[in-house]
Structures are given as structure tokens and as C-alpha cells.
């Protein structure tokens, strides 16, 4: 495969997902593409892999599954979960007096949504949880609920590791019970398509996604989440290393930036907040 054709394949991935693969990741993608190209050529003579991709939805889905980054673990970025525990969850319970709706918008293999679910459960809070991802293989992992011990990190999330203790087996692996797995809705959502976003969510986690999007795509996804997915007064969490890249040039006007110590996160303003600001002018 020549460089031009591979560049076309990368462009196709970006067009389909909004993801711009980093240089460190393109080597793995190229190895996969070359392997599949040989397999396709032996089955379908004189058909290039690029042309085959454009006509075969299953192959395109498989490529996207392989091309997406799926690094995650339980209670990643522990400080954000402390903010949830100490401020956000209590505030939402007092305000809503109902089930809290939570959407993990790039859930990968599911550790994030189960971390959110278990933290809320430990506080006696009922939730409606949705886990979505573009990668179908990762969604199937979250459906199964089995995680190897590496899904827990000693350097991060330690304060909340006790919430997983009852699910640990003799080998240090974790088995999330089927009743918990089935209590979390799983959906395949391509954020770049701007379709099928859940509505009226109290909390949205969309972490480690914006670092792979163009400026224009970041803005579109943020506008969609804030206008349709976040309920008034709802909270948006991105990865802590993404916050600096989300400035006023792309943040919707109805989204305010908050901080708790070193943790920055966002809140959708209520109509009351807007009128209160106007009245003070």
C-alpha cells in the first residue's frame, strides 16, 4: 500500500468519526490495514482496500473499532470523582429529588460508567445510566462486565477501590454482576454524526475525546451536548488535560466553567441564572 492510499484511508476515518489519529497511533492502523488489504486482495481480485471500505459497512466498522483508542480504567482521574461525591451528587439530589441521569459518552470498555454507577450507589443515589461508544467491541466488553486486574490502577482512583472489592475474584480480576450490567443502557453512538444523543442528562462524561477532534468538530459536539443532552443545571466533565483546550472561542455561551481545587468542570446555566445576571446589569 502506498502513502497516498493510506492517507486517503486516514481521511476516511476522520470523515466518519471526527477523529484525527495521532502519529503514534497511525503505525498500528497501517499494520492492520496492510494485513486486511492482503486478505481482501486474495478474496476479491483487483479491488483496493480503500475502494472496498467505501462499499462495505461491516469492514468500515471493523476498521473504526481498530482505529479508536480505548485506554481506560476504574475511577480514572480520581479528583473528579471526589468532586462528584462531595459536591455534584449531593447538589443534584437536593435539586432534582429523582433519579440522576448519567451519560458516559465515550465509555470504551465500560470502566467509567460502572465507576459512576457504583459511586452513586454507595451514596444511596438511584441513577439512569447510559454508556455509549463508537467501538462495538468495547461495548460488548461492558455488556459482559468482566475486567482483568489491570483495570484498576494503584496510582489513581485508590480512594474508591473499596467499591470494587466485592466483585474481585481470587486472581484479582473483576466480575460486575449481571444485574448491574443490565441496569446500564449500552448504545453505539458516533459523536461526529451528531445523532442519537441522549437528552436531559444531569451529568455527561465525555473524556479523552476532544484531544482527537479538530477545533470545528469540538465546537459542534459541545454545542450538541449542551443544547440537547444536558439538562439545565447539568454538569459536563471532560478529561483534566482537555480543559485548557476548551476556551471561550468554542464553549457555548450557556456553559459556565467551575473549579473545585485543581479540578475544572462545566455546568449548563439555568434560565434563573441568566435572568439573575440580567437583573444585576
ROZALUM-984598 format. One line per 10 residues: number of its first residue (from 0); their letters; for each residue x, y, z of C-alpha. Coordinates in steps of 0.001 Angstrom, whole numbers, plus 500000, padded with zeros to 6 digits. Layout:
NUM> a> X,Y,Z | ...;
***
This chain:
0> xxxxxxxxxx> 500000,500000,500000 | 501402,503387,499037 | 501376,506522,501199 | 498680,508226,499119 | 496186,505406,499568 | 496923,505173,503292 | 496416,508933,503644 | 493027,508515,501936 | 492093,505828,504470 | 493051,508091,507380;
10> xxxxxxxxxx> 490925,510853,505840 | 488036,508402,505575 | 488387,507532,509280 | 488374,511227,510155 | 485370,511929,507945 | 483432,509060,509523 | 484355,509646,513170 | 485786,513138,513523 | 488912,511503,514958 | 492308,512680,513736;
20> xxxxxxxxxx> 494681,509805,514620 | 497966,510853,516177 | 501255,509942,514545 | 501983,507463,517350 | 498775,505601,516513 | 498931,505563,512728 | 501654,502881,512670 | 499292,500383,514295 | 496499,501381,511929 | 498792,500946,508926;
30> xxxxxxxxxx> 499823,497459,510055 | 496170,496479,510408 | 495235,497993,507036 | 498093,496234,505226 | 497094,492897,506749 | 493441,493357,505791 | 494421,494653,502352 | 496254,491403,501625 | 493300,489352,502845 | 490813,491341,500766;
40> xxxxxxxxxx> 493026,491149,497669 | 493170,487359,497897 | 489371,487200,498115 | 488456,489966,495677 | 490954,490349,492873 | 491876,493835,491687 | 489864,495581,494430 | 491812,498059,496528 | 491199,498127,500256 | 490202,501799,500059;
50> xxxxxxxxxx> 487512,501074,497449 | 486338,498076,499441 | 485973,500218,502572 | 483690,502661,500775 | 481242,499906,499838 | 481366,497548,502835 | 479857,498952,506055 | 480988,495992,508170 | 484609,496423,507123 | 484428,500142,507829;
60> xxxxxxxxxx> 483037,499408,511291 | 485841,496926,511941 | 488445,499493,510900 | 486888,502119,513183 | 486897,499620,516050 | 490597,499073,515500 | 491443,502739,514928 | 489849,504111,518106 | 491889,504497,521297 | 490483,502584,524271;
70> xxxxxxxxxx> 492733,503384,527216 | 490634,503452,530408 | 490383,502082,533941 | 488172,502316,537027 | 487912,505703,538770 | 490315,507338,536356 | 491132,510918,537397 | 490148,510315,540998 | 489859,514021,541798 | 486822,514320,539516;
80> xxxxxxxxxx> 485060,511543,541426 | 485796,513381,544675 | 484038,516447,543241 | 481085,514262,542294 | 480959,512741,545766 | 481381,515962,547729 | 479512,518489,545634 | 477790,517446,542428 | 475844,514375,543543 | 474526,515991,546777;
90> xxxxxxxxxx> 473537,519144,544891 | 471676,517224,542179 | 469842,515062,544717 | 468722,518146,546614 | 467671,519913,543430 | 466094,517052,541492 | 464731,514707,544113 | 464729,511958,541475 | 466988,509551,539675 | 470115,511212,538380;
100> xxxxxxxxxx> 470658,510702,534652 | 474265,509998,533673 | 475732,509570,530199 | 479248,508284,529607 | 479614,509466,526028 | 482888,507714,525209 | 482639,504794,527583 | 485088,502462,525826 | 485019,499123,527687 | 482795,500455,530473;
110> xxxxxxxxxx> 485032,501133,533472 | 483968,504780,533522 | 480208,504215,533627 | 480487,501472,536240 | 482678,503776,538350 | 479951,506432,538181 | 477204,503905,538879 | 478975,502371,541892 | 479860,505723,543430 | 476240,506887,543206;
120> xxxxxxxxxx> 475014,503556,544588 | 477404,503807,547549 | 475754,507145,548394 | 472246,505709,548143 | 471576,507553,544890 | 469473,505991,542138 | 470674,506544,538577 | 469670,506072,534959 | 472994,505354,533251 | 473847,505250,529568;
130> xxxxxxxxxx> 477191,504053,528206 | 477905,504833,524565 | 480873,504380,522284 | 481622,504139,518582 | 483569,500901,519138 | 481260,497869,519102 | 483932,495535,520505 | 484353,497749,523553 | 480603,497925,524116 | 480479,494137,524168;
140> xxxxxxxxxx> 483115,494132,526925 | 480957,496423,529043 | 477963,494174,528391 | 479934,491204,529707 | 481243,493022,532790 | 484497,491058,533150 | 487676,493068,533727 | 491242,491975,534312 | 493096,493326,537319 | 494901,495911,535180;
150> xxxxxxxxxx> 491561,497771,535009 | 492475,499064,538459 | 495489,501352,538908 | 497334,501778,542185 | 498375,505329,541277 | 494888,506639,540508 | 491423,506093,541946 | 492680,504438,545149 | 490158,506246,547344 | 487322,504437,545589;
160> xxxxxxxxxx> 488848,500986,545042 | 486868,499667,548003 | 483698,499967,545903 | 485006,497177,543664 | 486251,494841,546372 | 483144,492645,546457 | 483491,491969,542720 | 487129,490813,542836 | 488000,487155,542278 | 490973,485186,543640;
170> xxxxxxxxxx> 493115,486265,540687 | 492454,489975,541153 | 490049,490230,538218 | 486627,491854,538494 | 483184,490498,537648 | 480481,493163,537549 | 477180,491342,538337 | 474699,490883,535528 | 472052,492900,537387 | 474372,495919,537360;
180> xxxxxxxxxx> 475409,495363,533741 | 471789,495196,532643 | 470962,498318,534660 | 473283,500350,532426 | 471971,501009,528912 | 474552,500438,526149 | 474357,502288,522821 | 476618,502678,519809 | 476840,506415,519179 | 479166,508150,516765;
190> xxxxxxxxxx> 479597,511591,518319 | 480741,513047,515000 | 477406,512162,513372 | 475604,514446,515847 | 472737,511946,516021 | 471031,509902,518752 | 472497,511884,521659 | 470557,511162,524892 | 468511,514065,526183 | 468038,515766,529566;
200> xxxxxxxxxx> 471105,514279,531250 | 472160,515579,534664 | 475786,514535,534176 | 477713,513943,530956 | 481220,512493,530920 | 482990,512872,527567 | 486632,512384,528456 | 489692,511843,526267 | 487764,512506,523077 | 488309,516167,522280;
210> xxxxxxxxxx> 492076,515657,522021 | 491403,513699,518802 | 488921,516188,517282 | 489524,519209,515119 | 488589,522626,516512 | 485465,522686,514356 | 484370,519216,515493 | 484967,520087,519157 | 482674,523075,518763 | 479920,521087,517030;
220> xxxxxxxxxx> 479953,518274,519581 | 479951,520693,522521 | 477032,522653,521069 | 475076,519442,520511 | 475731,518144,524031 | 474850,521442,525688 | 471777,522232,523594 | 470233,518745,523567 | 471868,516398,526070 | 472481,518439,529211;
230> xxxxxxxxxx> 469517,519343,531353 | 469515,522896,532759 | 471885,522866,535714 | 473537,519690,534399 | 477271,519048,534612 | 479813,518260,531919 | 483145,516588,532677 | 485988,516269,530192 | 489446,514892,530880 | 491528,517206,533049;
240> xxxxxxxxxx> 494146,517506,530298 | 491490,518652,527813 | 490094,521570,529807 | 492710,524085,528683 | 491857,523407,525032 | 488187,524285,525546 | 488201,528063,525693 | 485602,530759,525082 | 486031,530531,521311 | 484345,527114,521235;
250> xxxxxxxxxx> 482378,526885,524504 | 478636,527536,524152 | 477505,530665,525980 | 475165,528688,528238 | 478066,526668,529656 | 479941,528032,532651 | 483333,526840,533848 | 483630,525881,537515 | 486502,524735,539692 | 486952,522777,542882;
260> xxxxxxxxxx> 490580,522896,543880 | 492523,521838,540800 | 489505,520221,539156 | 487792,522201,536400 | 484422,521181,535004 | 481364,522757,533386 | 477733,523453,534222 | 474832,524351,531973 | 473192,527514,533240 | 469586,527504,534368;
270> xxxxxxxxxx> 467216,530116,532979 | 467198,531537,536515 | 470967,532074,536294 | 470582,534054,533069 | 467760,536249,534402 | 469637,536848,537633 | 472648,538085,535667 | 470473,540361,533521 | 468790,541839,536593 | 472165,542825,538019;
280> x> 473201,544790,534920;
***
